[in-house]
Amino acid sequence: MSAAVRSALIAEDSRIQAKFLEQVLVRAGFSVRVAGDGEAALQLARESKPDVVISDIEMPRMTGYELCRSLKQSPQLRNVPVVLLSTLADAEDIIRGLDAGADNYVTKPYDPKFLVARVESLLQTPLTFAEDDLLELSVTLGGRRYQVKSGRQQALNLLVSTFENAVEKNRDLHRANEQLTLAKEKLAQTNGQLESLNAQLTQTNDRMTRDLHAAARVQRSLLPEGNLESPSVRTAWKYTPCDELAGDFLNYFMLDDRHLAMFVVDVSGHGTPSSLLAVAVGRLLTPNASATSLLVRNDPFTGRPVITPPAVVIDELNRRFQMSMQGELYFTMAYGVLNLQTGEFQYVSAGHPAIVHACGSSATLLPNTNFPIGWLDDVEYQADSVILEPGDRLFLYSDGVSEAFQGSDQTQFGDDRLLDFLRAHVDAPINQCVDNLFDSVIAWCQPSAPSDDVSILGCEFGPSRF
């Protein structure tokens, strides 16, 4: 007779992170329900008691702390173990978790195997709540006094999980310190060769500088040569890297006489590894039809070029560029193909900022539900489409636009400000609109320079109004 399937309840307002966590738990043998906030999760728990609850902390309507406290105050649900997930990791957050009755605390980003191991450990040690087993703790931290009443096993679970988190997060630091110690010892042994090594270092630095400039030239060669101007479509773009080498790039080109392809790619991280991956991806995305081309292939029977659907393009990129084979780098991408005869725009947004569709005085974000490229090898990407009317515009951009920070208060430029700007500039030519948006983002970051690459690609369909 097979064992009963264990049930897990996820409370997470990020759909992408919730989907990732759901797949991790399903693979570990759990049946999974997902709620978009704490209030919805509490309702699901009351309808059917789960074996474990895994909750984000920062959520709308009801936070993870509030959800945890509500579960622990329920006689029917108080023995359900609760794991809190958060990017927060200071002492006050942990005390707040204990105060709310949490059983485990895991910081993001987390190793899926580590999270599953914590869940399994909790389920192997069921919680009990005998009155004589409760601890009364009074803790003052950050100017706030906490009165914590918790079972001994529950408090031990949370403290052990906090310790294991610290061990997990500091493992790389210890390794780096060990390597630094070895490097110092080796440097001491070779002190007599220091002058020669300095000369070699200077030569190497000069060579790396030349290589850096060459790599930057290669990246710039992937960018469009200019703006497209035709009776049926016009394009405009702006791009600036935050460092000499960028993880962003963009392009557009005609696939045939009536299909325009356009994309923006954003590789995680900065520096040489990210830029090399950007160059590798960019060289695959060309309009030249061949047997190995991703975007256009020759039909083996007719010899005519056949345009690859956007979802198939993204599937193939995901197959080729798994982050486990790319030094843990991944990338997001918005890729679409516009039919200049019908106005249909088919696109896939893979973990990328949502494409903006501007129609008259209206500007909206197109649906965006796909994973970044490289996260999971068994994802099937789905394409969406929208029909453009003459005068409609599309805007593809990197998160260096929407997540640009303003000065010292770190306020983001944000989606709402972006949409308001595009609505206000509906009467400007597409190239002027893109230039002004770019200038606004750069000005928003003052007095600092942008902390991320900034890429904007605009397209206007139909006859020009100017």
KOLSE-368262 format. One record per residue (C-alpha): x, z, y; residue in three letters; residue number from 1. Coordinates in steps of 0.5 Angstrom, whole numbers. Layout:
KOLSE-368262
+-------+-------+-------+-----+-----+
:    c1 :    c3 :    c2 :  aa :   i :
+-------+-------+-------+-----+-----+
:     X :     Z :     Y : ala : NUM :
...
+-------+-------+-------+-----+-----+
This chain:
KOLSE-368262
+-------+-------+-------+-----+-----+
:    c1 :    c3 :    c2 :  aa :   i :
+-------+-------+-------+-----+-----+
:     0 :     0 :     0 : met :   1 :
:     3 :    -2 :     7 : ser :   2 :
:     4 :     3 :    12 : ala :   3 :
:     0 :     3 :    18 : ala :   4 :
:     2 :    -1 :    24 : val :   5 :
:     5 :     3 :    30 : arg :   6 :
:     1 :     2 :    37 : ser :   7 :
:     5 :     2 :    43 : ala :   8 :
:     2 :     1 :    50 : leu :   9 :
:     6 :    -2 :    56 : ile :  10 :
:     5 :     0 :    63 : ala :  11 :
:     8 :    -5 :    68 : glu :  12 :
:     6 :    -9 :    74 : asp :  13 :
:    12 :   -15 :    73 : ser :  14 :
:     9 :   -20 :    68 : arg :  15 :
:    15 :   -22 :    66 : ile :  16 :
:    18 :   -16 :    65 : gln :  17 :
:    12 :   -14 :    61 : ala :  18 :
:    12 :   -20 :    57 : lys :  19 :
:    20 :   -19 :    55 : phe :  20 :
:    18 :   -12 :    53 : leu :  21 :
:    12 :   -14 :    49 : glu :  22 :
:    16 :   -19 :    45 : gln :  23 :
:    22 :   -13 :    44 : val :  24 :
:    17 :    -8 :    41 : leu :  25 :
:    13 :   -14 :    37 : val :  26 :
:    20 :   -15 :    34 : arg :  27 :
:    21 :    -8 :    32 : ala :  28 :
:    14 :    -8 :    28 : gly :  29 :
:     9 :    -5 :    34 : phe :  30 :
:     2 :    -7 :    36 : ser :  31 :
:     2 :    -8 :    43 : val :  32 :
:    -3 :    -7 :    49 : arg :  33 :
:    -1 :    -9 :    56 : val :  34 :
:    -3 :    -6 :    63 : ala :  35 :
:    -1 :    -8 :    70 : gly :  36 :
:    -2 :    -1 :    73 : asp :  37 :
:    -2 :     6 :    71 : gly :  38 :
:   -10 :     6 :    72 : glu :  39 :
:   -11 :     1 :    67 : ala :  40 :
:    -6 :     4 :    62 : ala :  41 :
:   -10 :    10 :    62 : leu :  42 :
:   -16 :     7 :    61 : gln :  43 :
:   -13 :     3 :    55 : leu :  44 :
:   -10 :    10 :    52 : ala :  45 :
:   -17 :    13 :    53 : arg :  46 :
:   -21 :     8 :    49 : glu :  47 :
:   -16 :     8 :    43 : ser :  48 :
:   -10 :    13 :    43 : lys :  49 :
:    -3 :     9 :    42 : pro :  50 :
:     3 :    12 :    38 : asp :  51 :
:     7 :    11 :    44 : val :  52 :
:     7 :    10 :    52 : val :  53 :
:    12 :     6 :    56 : ile :  54 :
:    11 :     6 :    63 : ser :  55 :
:    15 :     3 :    69 : asp :  56 :
:    15 :     8 :    75 : ile :  57 :
:    14 :     4 :    81 : glu :  58 :
:     7 :     1 :    80 : met :  59 :
:     0 :     0 :    85 : pro :  60 :
:    -6 :     4 :    84 : arg :  61 :
:    -2 :    10 :    80 : met :  62 :
:     5 :    11 :    79 : thr :  63 :
:     8 :    12 :    72 : gly :  64 :
:     9 :    19 :    74 : tyr :  65 :
:     2 :    20 :    75 : glu :  66 :
:     0 :    16 :    69 : leu :  67 :
:     5 :    21 :    65 : cys :  68 :
:     2 :    27 :    68 : arg :  69 :
:    -6 :    25 :    67 : ser :  70 :
:    -4 :    23 :    59 : leu :  71 :
:    -1 :    30 :    59 : lys :  72 :
:    -7 :    34 :    62 : gln :  73 :
:   -11 :    30 :    56 : ser :  74 :
:   -12 :    35 :    50 : pro :  75 :
:   -13 :    28 :    46 : gln :  76 :
:    -7 :    25 :    49 : leu :  77 :
:    -2 :    30 :    51 : arg :  78 :
:     2 :    29 :    44 : asn :  79 :
:     3 :    22 :    46 : val :  80 :
:    10 :    21 :    47 : pro :  81 :
:    12 :    18 :    54 : val :  82 :
:    18 :    14 :    56 : val :  83 :
:    19 :    12 :    63 : leu :  84 :
:    23 :     6 :    66 : leu :  85 :
:    26 :     5 :    72 : ser :  86 :
:    31 :     3 :    76 : thr :  87 :
:    32 :    10 :    79 : leu :  88 :
:    37 :    14 :    76 : ala :  89 :
:    38 :    20 :    81 : asp :  90 :
:    37 :    28 :    79 : ala :  91 :
:    31 :    28 :    83 : glu :  92 :
:    28 :    22 :    79 : asp :  93 :
:    29 :    26 :    73 : ile :  94 :
:    26 :    33 :    75 : ile :  95 :
:    20 :    29 :    77 : arg :  96 :
:    20 :    26 :    70 : gly :  97 :
:    20 :    33 :    67 : leu :  98 :
:    15 :    35 :    72 : asp :  99 :
:    10 :    30 :    70 : ala : 100 :
:    11 :    31 :    63 : gly : 101 :
:    16 :    25 :    61 : ala : 102 :
:    19 :    25 :    54 : asp : 103 :
:    24 :    20 :    55 : asn : 104 :
:    27 :    17 :    61 : tyr : 105 :
:    31 :    10 :    61 : val : 106 :
:    34 :     6 :    67 : thr : 107 :
:    33 :    -1 :    68 : lys : 108 :
:    37 :    -6 :    66 : pro : 109 :
:    36 :    -3 :    59 : tyr : 110 :
:    39 :    -6 :    52 : asp : 111 :
:    33 :    -7 :    48 : pro : 112 :
:    36 :    -4 :    42 : lys : 113 :
:    37 :     2 :    46 : phe : 114 :
:    30 :     3 :    48 : leu : 115 :
:    27 :     1 :    41 : val : 116 :
:    32 :     7 :    38 : ala : 117 :
:    29 :    12 :    43 : arg : 118 :
:    22 :    10 :    41 : val : 119 :
:    24 :    11 :    34 : glu : 120 :
:    27 :    18 :    35 : ser : 121 :
:    21 :    20 :    39 : leu : 122 :
:    16 :    18 :    33 : leu : 123 :
:    20 :    22 :    28 : gln : 124 :
:    20 :    28 :    32 : thr : 125 :
:    12 :    29 :    33 : pro : 126 :
:    11 :    33 :    40 : leu : 127 :
:     7 :    40 :    39 : thr : 128 :
:     4 :    45 :    44 : phe : 129 :
:     4 :    52 :    42 : ala : 130 :
:     4 :    56 :    48 : glu : 131 :
:     9 :    61 :    46 : asp : 132 :
:    14 :    55 :    46 : asp : 133 :
:    13 :    53 :    53 : leu : 134 :
:    18 :    53 :    58 : leu : 135 :
:    17 :    56 :    65 : glu : 136 :
:    22 :    52 :    70 : leu : 137 :
:    23 :    53 :    77 : ser : 138 :
:    28 :    48 :    80 : val : 139 :
:    29 :    46 :    88 : thr : 140 :
:    32 :    39 :    89 : leu : 141 :
:    32 :    35 :    95 : gly : 142 :
:    29 :    40 :    99 : gly : 143 :
:    23 :    40 :    94 : arg : 144 :
:    21 :    46 :    90 : arg : 145 :
:    19 :    44 :    83 : tyr : 146 :
:    15 :    48 :    78 : gln : 147 :
:    16 :    45 :    71 : val : 148 :
:    12 :    48 :    65 : lys : 149 :
:    14 :    44 :    59 : ser : 150 :
:    15 :    44 :    51 : gly : 151 :
:    22 :    46 :    49 : arg : 152 :
:    22 :    40 :    44 : gln : 153 :
:    19 :    35 :    50 : gln : 154 :
:    25 :    38 :    55 : ala : 155 :
:    30 :    37 :    50 : leu : 156 :
:    28 :    30 :    49 : asn : 157 :
:    28 :    28 :    56 : leu : 158 :
:    35 :    32 :    57 : leu : 159 :
:    38 :    28 :    51 : val : 160 :
:    35 :    21 :    54 : ser : 161 :
:    38 :    23 :    60 : thr : 162 :
:    45 :    24 :    57 : phe : 163 :
:    44 :    18 :    53 : glu : 164 :
:    43 :    14 :    59 : asn : 165 :
:    49 :    16 :    63 : ala : 166 :
:    53 :    15 :    57 : val : 167 :
:    50 :     8 :    56 : glu : 168 :
:    51 :     6 :    64 : lys : 169 :
:    58 :     9 :    64 : asn : 170 :
:    61 :     6 :    58 : arg : 171 :
:    63 :     0 :    62 : asp : 172 :
:    66 :     4 :    67 : leu : 173 :
:    70 :     8 :    62 : his : 174 :
:    73 :     1 :    59 : arg : 175 :
:    75 :    -1 :    66 : ala : 176 :
:    78 :     5 :    67 : asn : 177 :
:    82 :     5 :    60 : glu : 178 :
:    84 :    -2 :    62 : gln : 179 :
:    86 :     0 :    69 : leu : 180 :
:    91 :     5 :    66 : thr : 181 :
:    94 :     1 :    61 : leu : 182 :
:    95 :    -4 :    67 : ala : 183 :
:    99 :     1 :    71 : lys : 184 :
:   103 :     3 :    65 : glu : 185 :
:   105 :    -4 :    64 : lys : 186 :
:   106 :    -5 :    72 : leu : 187 :
:   111 :     1 :    72 : ala : 188 :
:   115 :    -2 :    66 : gln : 189 :
:   116 :    -9 :    69 : thr : 190 :
:   117 :    -6 :    76 : asn : 191 :
:   124 :    -9 :    76 : gly : 192 :
:   120 :   -16 :    76 : gln : 193 :
:   116 :   -15 :    81 : leu : 194 :
:   119 :   -20 :    86 : glu : 195 :
:   119 :   -25 :    81 : ser : 196 :
:   112 :   -24 :    80 : leu : 197 :
:   110 :   -24 :    87 : asn : 198 :
:   113 :   -31 :    88 : ala : 199 :
:   109 :   -33 :    82 : gln : 200 :
:   102 :   -30 :    84 : leu : 201 :
:   103 :   -33 :    91 : thr : 202 :
:   104 :   -40 :    87 : gln : 203 :
:    98 :   -38 :    83 : thr : 204 :
:    94 :   -36 :    89 : asn : 205 :
:    95 :   -43 :    92 : asp : 206 :
:    93 :   -47 :    86 : arg : 207 :
:    87 :   -43 :    86 : met : 208 :
:    85 :   -44 :    93 : thr : 209 :
:    86 :   -51 :    92 : arg : 210 :
:    82 :   -51 :    85 : asp : 211 :
:    77 :   -47 :    89 : leu : 212 :
:    76 :   -52 :    95 : his : 213 :
:    76 :   -58 :    89 : ala : 214 :
:    70 :   -54 :    86 : ala : 215 :
:    67 :   -53 :    92 : ala : 216 :
:    67 :   -61 :    93 : arg : 217 :
:    64 :   -62 :    86 : val : 218 :
:    59 :   -58 :    88 : gln : 219 :
:    57 :   -61 :    95 : arg : 220 :
:    57 :   -68 :    91 : ser : 221 :
:    51 :   -66 :    87 : leu : 222 :
:    47 :   -65 :    93 : leu : 223 :
:    43 :   -71 :    96 : pro : 224 :
:    46 :   -76 :   101 : glu : 225 :
:    41 :   -76 :   106 : gly : 226 :
:    33 :   -75 :   107 : asn : 227 :
:    29 :   -80 :   103 : leu : 228 :
:    24 :   -84 :   108 : glu : 229 :
:    19 :   -89 :   105 : ser : 230 :
:    12 :   -91 :   107 : pro : 231 :
:     9 :   -86 :   101 : ser : 232 :
:    14 :   -80 :   101 : val : 233 :
:    19 :   -77 :   106 : arg : 234 :
:    24 :   -71 :   104 : thr : 235 :
:    28 :   -66 :   108 : ala : 236 :
:    33 :   -61 :   105 : trp : 237 :
:    38 :   -55 :   108 : lys : 238 :
:    43 :   -51 :   104 : tyr : 239 :
:    48 :   -46 :   105 : thr : 240 :
:    52 :   -42 :   100 : pro : 241 :
:    54 :   -35 :   102 : cys : 242 :
:    61 :   -36 :    99 : asp : 243 :
:    65 :   -42 :    98 : glu : 244 :
:    62 :   -43 :    91 : leu : 245 :
:    55 :   -42 :    90 : ala : 246 :
:    50 :   -41 :    85 : gly : 247 :
:    45 :   -45 :    88 : asp : 248 :
:    44 :   -53 :    88 : phe : 249 :
:    38 :   -58 :    89 : leu : 250 :
:    37 :   -65 :    89 : asn : 251 :
:    32 :   -70 :    89 : tyr : 252 :
:    32 :   -78 :    87 : phe : 253 :
:    27 :   -83 :    84 : met : 254 :
:    27 :   -84 :    77 : leu : 255 :
:    23 :   -91 :    77 : asp : 256 :
:    20 :   -94 :    83 : asp : 257 :
:    14 :   -89 :    83 : arg : 258 :
:    16 :   -83 :    80 : his : 259 :
:    20 :   -78 :    85 : leu : 260 :
:    24 :   -72 :    81 : ala : 261 :
:    26 :   -66 :    85 : met : 262 :
:    29 :   -59 :    83 : phe : 263 :
:    32 :   -53 :    86 : val : 264 :
:    37 :   -49 :    81 : val : 265 :
:    39 :   -41 :    82 : asp : 266 :
:    44 :   -39 :    78 : val : 267 :
:    45 :   -31 :    77 : ser : 268 :
:    51 :   -28 :    80 : gly : 269 :
:    56 :   -30 :    85 : his : 270 :
:    63 :   -33 :    85 : gly : 271 :
:    66 :   -38 :    80 : thr : 272 :
:    63 :   -37 :    73 : pro : 273 :
:    56 :   -38 :    77 : ser : 274 :
:    58 :   -44 :    81 : ser : 275 :
:    61 :   -47 :    74 : leu : 276 :
:    55 :   -46 :    71 : leu : 277 :
:    51 :   -49 :    77 : ala : 278 :
:    56 :   -55 :    76 : val : 279 :
:    55 :   -56 :    69 : ala : 280 :
:    47 :   -56 :    70 : val : 281 :
:    47 :   -61 :    76 : gly : 282 :
:    51 :   -66 :    72 : arg : 283 :
:    46 :   -66 :    67 : leu : 284 :
:    40 :   -67 :    72 : leu : 285 :
:    41 :   -75 :    74 : thr : 286 :
:    36 :   -81 :    74 : pro : 287 :
:    41 :   -85 :    70 : asn : 288 :
:    37 :   -87 :    64 : ala : 289 :
:    41 :   -86 :    57 : ser : 290 :
:    41 :   -84 :    50 : ala : 291 :
:    43 :   -77 :    52 : thr : 292 :
:    40 :   -76 :    59 : ser : 293 :
:    35 :   -70 :    60 : leu : 294 :
:    31 :   -73 :    65 : leu : 295 :
:    30 :   -81 :    63 : val : 296 :
:    31 :   -84 :    56 : arg : 297 :
:    31 :   -91 :    54 : asn : 298 :
:    25 :   -92 :    49 : asp : 299 :
:    29 :   -94 :    42 : pro : 300 :
:    24 :  -100 :    41 : phe : 301 :
:    22 :  -103 :    48 : thr : 302 :
:    29 :  -101 :    51 : gly : 303 :
:    25 :   -99 :    57 : arg : 304 :
:    26 :   -92 :    61 : pro : 305 :
:    21 :   -87 :    59 : val : 306 :
:    21 :   -81 :    64 : ile : 307 :
:    22 :   -74 :    60 : thr : 308 :
:    16 :   -69 :    62 : pro : 309 :
:    18 :   -63 :    66 : pro : 310 :
:    16 :   -58 :    61 : ala : 311 :
:    21 :   -62 :    56 : val : 312 :
:    27 :   -62 :    61 : val : 313 :
:    26 :   -54 :    62 : ile : 314 :
:    26 :   -53 :    54 : asp : 315 :
:    32 :   -57 :    53 : glu : 316 :
:    36 :   -53 :    58 : leu : 317 :
:    34 :   -47 :    55 : asn : 318 :
:    36 :   -49 :    49 : arg : 319 :
:    43 :   -51 :    51 : arg : 320 :
:    44 :   -45 :    56 : phe : 321 :
:    43 :   -39 :    53 : gln : 322 :
:    45 :   -33 :    57 : met : 323 :
:    49 :   -30 :    50 : ser : 324 :
:    53 :   -36 :    50 : met : 325 :
:    54 :   -37 :    58 : gln : 326 :
:    57 :   -30 :    59 : gly : 327 :
:    51 :   -27 :    60 : glu : 328 :
:    49 :   -31 :    66 : leu : 329 :
:    42 :   -35 :    66 : tyr : 330 :
:    39 :   -39 :    72 : phe : 331 :
:    32 :   -40 :    75 : thr : 332 :
:    29 :   -47 :    76 : met : 333 :
:    23 :   -50 :    80 : ala : 334 :
:    23 :   -58 :    77 : tyr : 335 :
:    17 :   -63 :    78 : gly : 336 :
:    16 :   -70 :    78 : val : 337 :
:    11 :   -73 :    84 : leu : 338 :
:     7 :   -80 :    82 : asn : 339 :
:     7 :   -83 :    88 : leu : 340 :
:     1 :   -88 :    86 : gln : 341 :
:    -3 :   -82 :    84 : thr : 342 :
:    -1 :   -76 :    88 : gly : 343 :
:     0 :   -72 :    82 : glu : 344 :
:     6 :   -67 :    82 : phe : 345 :
:     7 :   -64 :    75 : gln : 346 :
:    12 :   -58 :    75 : tyr : 347 :
:    15 :   -52 :    72 : val : 348 :
:    17 :   -46 :    75 : ser : 349 :
:    22 :   -42 :    71 : ala : 350 :
:    23 :   -35 :    73 : gly : 351 :
:    24 :   -38 :    80 : his : 352 :
:    20 :   -37 :    87 : pro : 353 :
:    13 :   -40 :    87 : ala : 354 :
:    13 :   -47 :    90 : ile : 355 :
:     9 :   -48 :    96 : val : 356 :
:     3 :   -53 :    97 : his : 357 :
:     2 :   -54 :   104 : ala : 358 :
:    -5 :   -58 :   106 : cys : 359 :
:    -7 :   -58 :   113 : gly : 360 :
:    -7 :   -51 :   116 : ser : 361 :
:    -7 :   -48 :   109 : ser : 362 :
:    -1 :   -46 :   105 : ala : 363 :
:    -1 :   -43 :    98 : thr : 364 :
:     4 :   -41 :    93 : leu : 365 :
:     3 :   -45 :    86 : leu : 366 :
:     2 :   -41 :    80 : pro : 367 :
:     9 :   -39 :    77 : asn : 368 :
:     9 :   -35 :    70 : thr : 369 :
:    15 :   -38 :    66 : asn : 370 :
:    21 :   -34 :    64 : phe : 371 :
:    28 :   -36 :    67 : pro : 372 :
:    32 :   -40 :    63 : ile : 373 :
:    37 :   -37 :    58 : gly : 374 :
:    33 :   -31 :    57 : trp : 375 :
:    30 :   -32 :    50 : leu : 376 :
:    31 :   -38 :    45 : asp : 377 :
:    24 :   -38 :    43 : asp : 378 :
:    20 :   -39 :    49 : val : 379 :
:    16 :   -45 :    50 : glu : 380 :
:    15 :   -47 :    57 : tyr : 381 :
:     9 :   -49 :    60 : gln : 382 :
:     8 :   -55 :    66 : ala : 383 :
:     3 :   -54 :    71 : asp : 384 :
:     0 :   -60 :    76 : ser : 385 :
:    -3 :   -61 :    83 : val : 386 :
:    -6 :   -67 :    86 : ile : 387 :
:    -3 :   -68 :    93 : leu : 388 :
:    -7 :   -72 :    98 : glu : 389 :
:    -4 :   -76 :   104 : pro : 390 :
:     0 :   -71 :   109 : gly : 391 :
:     0 :   -66 :   104 : asp : 392 :
:     7 :   -62 :   103 : arg : 393 :
:    11 :   -59 :    98 : leu : 394 :
:    17 :   -54 :    99 : phe : 395 :
:    22 :   -52 :    94 : leu : 396 :
:    27 :   -46 :    95 : tyr : 397 :
:    31 :   -41 :    92 : ser : 398 :
:    30 :   -33 :    93 : asp : 399 :
:    35 :   -33 :    98 : gly : 400 :
:    29 :   -35 :   103 : val : 401 :
:    24 :   -30 :   101 : ser : 402 :
:    29 :   -25 :    99 : glu : 403 :
:    33 :   -25 :   106 : ala : 404 :
:    34 :   -18 :   109 : phe : 405 :
:    34 :   -17 :   116 : gln : 406 :
:    39 :   -13 :   119 : gly : 407 :
:    40 :    -6 :   118 : ser : 408 :
:    33 :    -4 :   116 : asp : 409 :
:    33 :    -9 :   110 : gln : 410 :
:    26 :   -12 :   111 : thr : 411 :
:    25 :   -18 :   107 : gln : 412 :
:    23 :   -25 :   110 : phe : 413 :
:    18 :   -25 :   104 : gly : 414 :
:    12 :   -29 :   102 : asp : 415 :
:     7 :   -28 :   107 : asp : 416 :
:    12 :   -29 :   113 : arg : 417 :
:    14 :   -36 :   109 : leu : 418 :
:     7 :   -38 :   109 : leu : 419 :
:     5 :   -36 :   116 : asp : 420 :
:    11 :   -40 :   118 : phe : 421 :
:     9 :   -46 :   114 : leu : 422 :
:     2 :   -46 :   117 : arg : 423 :
:     5 :   -45 :   124 : ala : 424 :
:     9 :   -51 :   123 : his : 425 :
:     4 :   -56 :   120 : val : 426 :
:     4 :   -61 :   126 : asp : 427 :
:    12 :   -62 :   126 : ala : 428 :
:    15 :   -67 :   122 : pro : 429 :
:    18 :   -65 :   115 : ile : 430 :
:    25 :   -65 :   117 : asn : 431 :
:    24 :   -61 :   123 : gln : 432 :
:    20 :   -56 :   119 : cys : 433 :
:    25 :   -55 :   114 : val : 434 :
:    31 :   -55 :   119 : asp : 435 :
:    26 :   -49 :   123 : asn : 436 :
:    25 :   -45 :   117 : leu : 437 :
:    32 :   -45 :   115 : phe : 438 :
:    34 :   -43 :   122 : asp : 439 :
:    29 :   -38 :   122 : ser : 440 :
:    32 :   -35 :   115 : val : 441 :
:    39 :   -35 :   118 : ile : 442 :
:    36 :   -31 :   125 : ala : 443 :
:    33 :   -26 :   120 : trp : 444 :
:    39 :   -24 :   117 : cys : 445 :
:    43 :   -23 :   124 : gln : 446 :
:    47 :   -20 :   126 : pro : 447 :
:    50 :   -21 :   118 : ser : 448 :
:    50 :   -27 :   115 : ala : 449 :
:    46 :   -29 :   109 : pro : 450 :
:    47 :   -24 :   103 : ser : 451 :
:    45 :   -30 :    98 : asp : 452 :
:    45 :   -38 :    98 : asp : 453 :
:    40 :   -41 :   102 : val : 454 :
:    37 :   -47 :    99 : ser : 455 :
:    30 :   -51 :   102 : ile : 456 :
:    27 :   -58 :    99 : leu : 457 :
:    21 :   -60 :   103 : gly : 458 :
:    17 :   -66 :   101 : cys : 459 :
:    11 :   -70 :   105 : glu : 460 :
:     7 :   -75 :   101 : phe : 461 :
:     3 :   -81 :   104 : gly : 462 :
:     4 :   -85 :   110 : pro : 463 :
:     8 :   -81 :   116 : ser : 464 :
:     3 :   -78 :   121 : arg : 465 :
:     9 :   -79 :   126 : phe : 466 :
+-------+-------+-------+-----+-----+
